[in-house]
C-alpha cells in the first residue's frame, strides 16, 4: 500500500482510519458508493410523512451481534411511555439468541420479521430507519433510506458521520450504548417534527453524493488524475 500511486476511499473517515497508524501516499480520492442512478432516485414516489403516532422504526441488517439490534430493543424498553413500534428485518447466525432477549411484554411492539428481499419491502411502512451498529464501514442501508426520503438514526462510527453530514442529514448517536441510544430516541419522540427536515436533507444529500452517477464521476476523476500525473 505504501508504494501505491494513489488511493480511493469511500469517505474522509475511511482515509483517517487507514492512515491512523501508517503513512501512505497523500494522493487520495473520495468515491462513495452509490445504490441507484440519479434518474432512478428522482423516479421514486414522493411520500409525505407526517410522523404521526405510533412512530414506526425499522432496522434492516444481517443479524449479528455487532449490528446491535438488542441494544436498540433495550433502549426502547426504557421508553415505553412513548408511542412507537419497531420492526427488525434480516436474518443471521445470532438472530435467535438476540431475539430471545426481547422482553416478553414487548413482543406486540418489537417484531422480528426475518429475511427481507430488500429495502422497498422493509421500508414500506417505515417512518425512521435505525442503524445501531457498533462497527460499520459504509452502511448502504443509510443510502437506501436517504434515497427514499426516510430519516436515519445511526451510531456515529467510521463513515456514518460523513454520510449524514455530521448530523444535518440524519441523527447521530455518539456511541453504540443503550444509554446513548435511549437519550437520542427520547429526544426524537419528544419532538418528531425535526424528522421532516432531516428526511429532506437526507434525500438531497443522497442525490448529490450517493448515486451511481456520482460514484462513476468520482472514479473517473481519480483515474484521470493519476494518469495525468503519470504522463506529465
N, C-alpha and C positions, 0 to 999 in steps of 0.2 A: 504493500500500500504506500509506503514511503517513497517508492520510485514512480508512482503514478503521475501523469501529467496534469490530472485534474480529477475532481470528484463531483458526483451528482448526489445531493442529499434530498430527502423528502421534505425537510423543513429546517429552518435555522437551528432548532433544538437538536436535530439529528447530528448536525455538524458539531455542535457544542459537546455532545456526548462522545462523538468519535475522536475529538481532539482533547478530551479532558486529561488523558494520561499519556498522550503521544503527540509528537509533532508531525504533521502531514503537510503536503503541498498546499499552499494557501489558495490555489486556483480552485474555487468551489462554485458550483451552480445549484440553485434550488429548483427542483422539479417535483412538485407534489403530485400524488396520484389523482386521477380523475375516475369517476364511475359512469358518467354518461356524457354525451355531447351537449354542447350549448343548446342546439336545436331541440334535443330530447328534453332537456330540463325546461325549456320555455313551453314545451307542449304539455307538460304535466298539468293536470287540473288544479286550479287555484282554489284552495279550501280556506274559507274564512272561519277561523277558530275563535270561539268566544270564551273558551276555558271555563265553562260552567261546571258546577259540581255534579257528580264526583269528578275530580281531576284524574284522567286516565294516564297512568305511567306505563311505559313499555321498556323492557330490556330485551335486546336481540343479540345473542352471543353464543359461542361454544361454551358449554357449561363445564368449566374447570375452576379450581378454587381461586386462582389469582384474578379471575374476572369478577369475583366478589358479589355474586347475587345474594348470598347470605348476609353480607354487610348491608346491602340495600334493604333487605327484609327486616333486619334488626333495627335499622334506623327508622323505618316506618312503624315498627312495633311501638316505638315511643311517641308516635304522632297519631294515635288512634282517635283523638278528638276532632281531627280534620277529615273531610270527606274526600277520600282517594281510593283508587283501585290500581293494582299492579298486575300486569301480565308479563311473564318471563318466557320468551321464546328461545328455543335452542336445546341441543342435547349434547352429551359428552360424558366422559368417564366418571365425573364427580356429581352428576345430576342427582341421583337417588340419595346420596349421602347429604348433599346440601339442601335438597328439597325437604328432607326429613327434619331439618332444623326449623322449619316454619311452624310457628305456634298453631296448635290445632284450631283455636278460635279465630284464626285469621284466614282460614282456607277459603272463605267466601269473598275475601278481598285480595288475596295473593293467589294467583292462578299460574301454575307451571304448565305451559302449553305444549312443551316438547318441540320436536323438529318443525321448522318453518321453511317453506320453499323460497323465502326471500323477503326483502323489506316491504314490498307492496302488500304482502299478506300480513306481516307482523304489525305494520304501521296503520292498518286500515281504520282502526278506531282509536288511535293514539292521540293524546294531547301533548305529551312530553316524552322524549327518549332519554333514558338514563344509561350512563356508561360508568359504572363504579369501579372499574378495574384498578388493581394495584400496580400493574405494569402494562404498557402498551407501546407500540412503535408508531403506527399511523392508522388509527382505527377507522376503517372505511365506513363503519356504521354511522359515524358522525357526519360524513359527507352525504351518505344516503338520506339521513334525516334532514339536513340543511337543504338538500335539493328539493325536498317535499315540504318546505316551509315549516318543519317541525322544530320547535326549540329543543335544545340539548342541555342536559346537566351532566357534567363529566368530571372525573378526578383529574387534577392538573398534573399529568405525568407526560414526560417526553414531548411529543409533538402536539398534544392536546391544546396547550395554551396558544400555540401558533395558529392552530386550526380555528379556534374560537375567538381569535383576535383579542387575546388576553381579557376575555370577559365581555367584549362588546357584541359578540355574535353568539353567545351562549353563556351558561352559568358554570363557573369553575369552582370545584370543591378542592380546598387546599391540600388535603391528604386523604388517603383511602381508609378512613376510620369511621366507625359507627357514629361517634360524636360529631365529626366534621360533616358527614352527610346529613345527619339529623338537623344540625343547625341550619344548613343551607336549605334543606327541604322545608323546614319550618318557615323560613323567610319567604319562600315561594308560595306556600299555602296561605300565608297571611296576606300576600299581595300578588295574586296571579296575573294582574294586569301587566306586569313587566314582561310577561312572556310574549305579548303581541309584538313589541319592539324587537325582542331577541329573535323571534321567528323570521321577521322581515329582514333583519340584518344578516342572519344566517343564510337565507336564500340568496341575497345579493353577494355575500362573500363566496358562496359556493359557485355562483355563476361567473364570478371574476377570476377565481383561483383554482377551482377543483373540478373543472370539466376536462373531458378528453382533449378538447381543443387547446386548453391552456397547458395541459401536460405535454402535448406534442410540440407546441411552440417553445416550451422551456427546454425540451430535449434538443430541438433544432438549434436553439441559441447556444446550448452547451457544446454541441458537436461542432458547430460553425466557429465558435470562439476558439476552440482548441486547434482546429485545422488552420485558421488564420494565423494563430500564434506560431504553429509549426512551420508554416511556409513564409513567414515574414523575415 
